[in-house]
Amino acid sequence: MPTTYKPVVILMDDFTSRSLEYSNTTLYDAGYINVVTDYDYYTLDGSSIDGYGDVDSVGTTTYGSLDYYEVPSAVDYSLGGSYFASNTFIGIYGFNAYSYDYLEWVAYESTGNLDVQHGDWVLDAYTSQLDSNVETILIDIDTQIINGVNVINSVQSNIAFAYIDYIITDWITKNDTDVITYVPVVLSASFGGSSLPSPTSYAIQTLIDNFAVIVQSVPNVTTDESGGLSWGDSYSDVINVAAYNVDTGGDSLHGSPTNSDVIDIYANGYVEHSGWDSGWSFGTSFATPRVAAELTNTFVELFDYINNSLTTGEITQKIWSLLEKLITQIM
């Protein structure tokens, strides 16, 4: 049976667990996986008896390292309803005592789930533009307010970009099968910054070297965001997106990059979602995932053609492997 090729898309932003309500999404978040141990003692202290079957004390027995992990929620929680290890020992009163080890997820400086975050709107704009469900990796980079300005968490950003290849590889390892091969095709980022640190440069170049398309928003037309960094100033392969919308006075809301020539394409920056905040949001941030979605639609059509051609024998797996090598050499 020939291999079936499918695209996978990467969105980097500040997400909450709302984003996991969409189909085909997987969340990677920065934090720690600790080991928490419950203890159950039989206590006979001369005045009272405490039997088995309850939790007498709880403690964190192993602290994990800060990294990005696949998680089913954007908030702290126990990773499982059942323990993964247990032990029997003699308690302080000479009776058997029992310990049970659980995994616990602790997010690093999370913005939490209470408010709708920027990435939730980004994902909503992205999914609304898709023609079909596509597997999507969400890499959560939380935001923080510094001197009254909302900025991305630099610690999370550096880790996420420095290890983006490991995050993607981890997802592919868990989802590839003997007959399905996933190919990272698009990265969408609706943020910039004032500089291009080495982890970000590494991630951009790594994705470009592996033929993924990178889509990034230009800054909005606002005082605090004007003049922000556009990756296209340094990497010609990056597609920078502006919004084609205008305000009630007819003035353009396309964006405010340092270099207007960096804009490659315009898209709709308006997004609606009933029940979220005022029910709508606007910005180049939401025009960008629409472009990412249209690129994804194109890749889906391309992969469908390749898969059908492999199935019908129009091209064989061997020929396709040779074509892959040839394309790699040309690019």
C-alpha positions in Angstrom: 0.0 0.0 0.0 1.5 3.4 -1.0 2.2 6.0 1.7 -0.4 8.7 2.2 1.0 12.2 2.6 -0.8 14.7 4.8 0.0 18.3 5.8 0.5 19.5 9.4 0.4 23.2 10.2 2.1 25.0 13.1 0.6 28.1 14.8 2.6 30.0 17.5 0.7 32.3 19.8 -0.9 32.7 23.2 -3.6 30.0 23.5 -6.0 28.9 26.1 -7.8 25.5 26.4 -10.6 27.1 24.2 -8.4 26.3 21.2 -8.5 22.6 22.0 -12.3 22.7 21.3 -11.4 22.8 17.5 -10.9 19.6 15.6 -7.4 18.3 14.9 -5.5 20.5 17.3 -2.6 19.6 19.6 -1.3 22.0 22.2 2.4 22.2 23.3 3.0 24.4 26.3 6.0 25.5 28.4 6.1 24.1 31.9 7.1 21.3 34.1 6.0 17.7 34.5 6.5 16.8 38.2 5.9 13.7 40.2 3.4 14.1 43.0 3.1 11.4 45.6 0.1 10.6 47.8 0.6 8.8 51.1 -1.9 6.6 52.9 -1.0 5.7 56.5 -2.6 3.5 59.2 -2.4 5.7 62.3 -2.9 4.6 65.9 -1.6 7.3 68.1 -3.3 6.2 71.3 -6.3 8.6 71.0 -7.6 8.1 67.4 -7.5 5.7 64.5 -7.0 6.7 60.9 -7.5 3.7 58.6 -6.5 3.0 55.1 -8.3 4.3 52.0 -7.6 8.0 52.2 -4.8 10.5 51.4 -3.0 11.5 54.6 -0.3 13.7 52.9 0.8 14.8 49.5 4.2 16.0 48.3 6.1 16.8 45.1 8.8 14.1 45.0 10.4 14.9 41.7 10.6 18.3 40.0 10.8 18.3 36.2 12.8 20.6 33.9 11.3 23.6 32.1 10.5 22.5 28.5 7.7 22.3 25.9 5.4 19.3 26.3 2.2 18.1 24.6 -0.6 18.8 27.0 -4.4 18.5 26.9 -5.0 21.8 28.8 -3.5 25.2 29.1 -3.7 25.2 32.9 -2.2 23.2 35.7 -3.7 19.7 36.3 -2.9 16.1 37.1 -1.8 14.3 33.9 -3.8 11.2 34.8 -6.5 9.9 37.0 -4.5 6.9 38.0 -1.1 6.4 39.5 1.8 5.1 37.5 3.8 3.6 40.4 3.2 2.6 44.0 5.2 1.4 47.0 4.6 -0.2 50.3 6.7 0.7 53.4 6.5 0.7 57.2 4.8 3.8 58.5 5.7 5.8 61.7 3.5 3.6 63.9 4.9 0.4 62.6 2.0 -0.5 60.2 2.2 -0.8 56.4 1.9 2.5 54.6 1.4 3.1 50.9 2.5 5.7 48.4 1.1 6.4 44.9 2.9 8.4 42.3 1.1 10.7 39.8 2.3 13.0 37.1 1.4 16.7 37.5 1.6 19.4 34.8 2.6 22.9 36.0 2.5 25.6 33.3 5.2 28.2 33.3 3.9 31.7 33.9 0.6 30.9 32.1 -1.9 33.6 31.3 -4.6 31.1 32.3 -8.0 30.2 30.9 -10.2 33.0 32.3 -9.8 35.4 29.4 -9.9 34.7 25.7 -6.3 35.2 24.4 -4.8 36.4 21.2 -4.1 32.9 19.9 -7.7 31.8 20.3 -8.8 34.5 17.9 -5.9 33.6 15.6 -7.0 29.9 15.5 -10.6 30.9 14.9 -9.6 33.0 11.9 -7.5 30.2 10.6 -10.1 27.4 10.9 -12.8 29.6 9.4 -10.7 29.9 6.2 -9.9 26.2 5.9 -11.7 24.0 3.3 -11.2 20.9 5.4 -9.9 19.8 8.8 -6.1 19.7 8.9 -3.9 18.6 11.8 -2.6 21.7 13.6 0.2 22.0 16.2 -0.4 24.9 18.6 2.8 26.2 20.3 1.7 28.3 23.2 3.8 31.4 24.0 2.2 33.4 26.7 2.1 37.1 26.9 2.9 39.5 29.8 2.5 43.2 30.4 5.8 45.1 30.8 5.6 48.9 31.2 2.0 48.9 30.1 2.8 47.0 26.9 1.6 43.5 26.1 4.7 41.5 25.0 5.5 37.8 24.5 7.2 35.9 27.3 10.8 35.9 26.3 11.7 32.8 28.2 9.0 30.8 26.5 9.7 32.3 23.1 13.4 31.4 23.3 12.7 27.8 24.3 9.9 27.4 21.7 12.0 28.7 18.8 15.2 27.0 19.9 13.5 23.6 20.1 10.8 23.9 17.4 12.3 21.0 15.4 12.0 18.8 18.5 8.4 19.8 19.1 7.5 19.1 15.5 9.4 15.8 15.5 7.7 14.8 18.8 4.3 15.3 17.2 5.2 13.5 14.0 6.7 10.6 15.9 3.4 10.2 17.8 1.1 10.6 14.7 3.0 9.0 11.7 2.0 5.5 10.9 3.2 2.8 8.5 0.9 4.2 5.8 0.6 7.9 6.8 3.4 10.5 6.6 2.8 14.0 7.9 4.7 16.9 6.3 5.1 20.3 8.1 3.9 22.8 5.4 3.1 26.2 7.1 4.1 28.1 10.2 1.9 31.1 11.1 3.1 33.7 13.6 1.0 36.8 14.5 3.7 38.6 16.4 7.1 40.2 15.9 9.1 41.9 18.5 11.9 44.6 18.6 14.7 42.2 17.7 15.5 38.8 16.1 17.2 36.7 18.7 19.2 33.7 17.7 16.6 31.1 18.7 14.0 32.8 16.4 16.6 33.0 13.6 17.4 29.3 14.1 13.7 28.3 13.9 13.0 30.4 10.8 16.1 29.0 9.0 15.3 25.4 10.0 11.8 25.6 8.6 13.0 27.3 5.4 15.6 24.6 5.0 12.8 22.0 5.3 10.6 23.8 2.7 7.9 24.9 5.1 6.2 28.3 4.3 6.5 30.9 7.1 3.7 33.5 7.4 4.0 36.4 9.7 1.9 39.5 10.4 3.2 43.1 10.1 2.5 45.4 13.0 -0.9 47.1 13.3 -1.6 50.8 12.7 -1.3 51.7 16.4 1.3 53.8 18.2 2.6 51.1 20.5 3.0 48.5 17.8 4.3 50.6 14.8 7.8 50.0 13.8 7.8 46.4 15.0 10.0 43.8 13.5 9.0 42.0 10.3 10.9 38.8 9.6 10.7 39.4 5.9 13.2 42.3 6.4 15.8 39.6 7.1 14.4 36.5 5.4 13.1 36.9 1.8 11.2 33.6 2.0 8.9 34.8 4.8 5.5 36.0 3.7 4.5 39.1 5.6 0.8 39.8 5.8 -1.2 43.1 6.2 -4.9 43.7 6.5 -7.0 45.0 3.6 -9.6 46.6 5.8 -10.4 50.3 6.2 -11.9 52.2 9.1 -15.2 54.2 9.1 -13.4 57.2 7.7 -12.0 55.2 4.8 -8.4 55.2 6.1 -6.4 52.1 5.5 -5.7 49.7 8.5 -3.2 47.6 6.5 -0.5 47.8 9.1 2.6 49.8 10.1 5.8 48.0 9.4 9.1 49.8 9.5 9.6 49.0 5.8 6.3 49.0 3.9 8.0 47.1 1.0 8.0 44.0 3.3 4.3 43.5 2.8 3.7 40.6 0.5 -0.1 40.2 0.6 -3.3 41.6 2.2 -6.1 39.7 3.8 -9.2 40.2 5.9 -8.1 41.1 9.5 -11.7 41.0 10.9 -12.8 38.0 12.9 -16.0 37.2 14.8 -16.8 34.7 17.5 -20.0 35.1 19.5 -19.5 34.9 23.3 -15.9 36.0 23.2 -15.3 39.4 24.6 -17.2 41.9 22.4 -17.8 39.2 19.8 -15.2 40.4 17.4 -11.5 41.4 17.0 -9.4 43.0 14.4 -5.8 43.2 13.3 -3.1 42.0 10.9 -2.7 39.2 13.4 -6.0 37.7 12.1 -5.3 38.4 8.5 -2.1 36.3 8.8 -3.8 32.9 9.7 -6.2 33.4 6.8 -3.3 33.4 4.4 -1.8 30.4 6.2 -5.1 28.6 5.8 -5.3 29.4 2.1 -1.7 28.1 1.7 -2.8 25.0 3.6 -5.8 24.5 1.3 -3.4 24.5 -1.6 -1.1 21.9 0.1 -4.2 19.7 0.8 -5.0 19.8 -2.9 -1.4 19.0 -3.9 -1.2 16.1 -1.5 -4.5 14.8 -2.7 -3.2 14.8 -6.2 0.0 13.0 -5.1 -1.8 10.4 -3.0 -4.3 9.7 -5.8 -1.5 9.4 -8.3 0.3 6.9 -6.1 -2.8 4.9 -5.5 -3.7 4.7 -9.2 -0.1 3.9 -10.2 0.2 7.1 -12.3 3.4 7.7 -10.3 5.0 4.9 -8.2 6.4 5.2 -4.7 9.9 4.7 -6.1 9.5 7.5 -8.7 8.0 9.8 -6.0 11.0 9.1 -3.8 13.3 10.1 -6.6 11.2 13.2 -7.3 11.5 14.2 -3.6 15.3 13.9 -3.8 15.4 15.9 -7.1 13.2 18.6 -5.7 15.4 18.8 -2.6 18.5 19.2 -4.7 16.9 21.9 -6.9 15.6 24.0 -4.0 
